[in-house]
Amino acid sequence: MTQHAAHGSSAGRRRFPAPRPQRYDKEKFLQANFRFLVSSVVDTRQFDSNADRMFDWDDVLLVDMASSTPIQCPISLESPPLCPQITPCGHVYSFGSIMQHLMTHGGA
């Protein structure tokens, strides 16, 4: 039996190149996995035509994060974190822990 016959005929089938993996985009990751409450002064109509458009973080009032596992601060190990704060890259910390870390190790 030939190799061609062993795997079945591919005659008439078109081969399409595999799609290239997309570059990781943290803003799209955040938009897909979190819900945001933004200030009422923001004109949200600008987002109607482009769902991938990112808003200004200064306009975010609340971030809602759905998770199948309990959220835990990686610094204090509090679960759930006390007064949780989310960074633009999606990490969640307790407010006291992140402030203590910034005061101890510097940061802006």
Secondary structure, 3 states (H helix, E strand, C coil): CCHHHHCCCCCCCCCCCCCCCCCCCHHHHHHHHEEEEECCCCCHHHHCCCCCCCCCHHHEEEEEECCCCCCCCCCCCCCCCCCEEECCCCCEEEHHHHHHHHHHHCCC
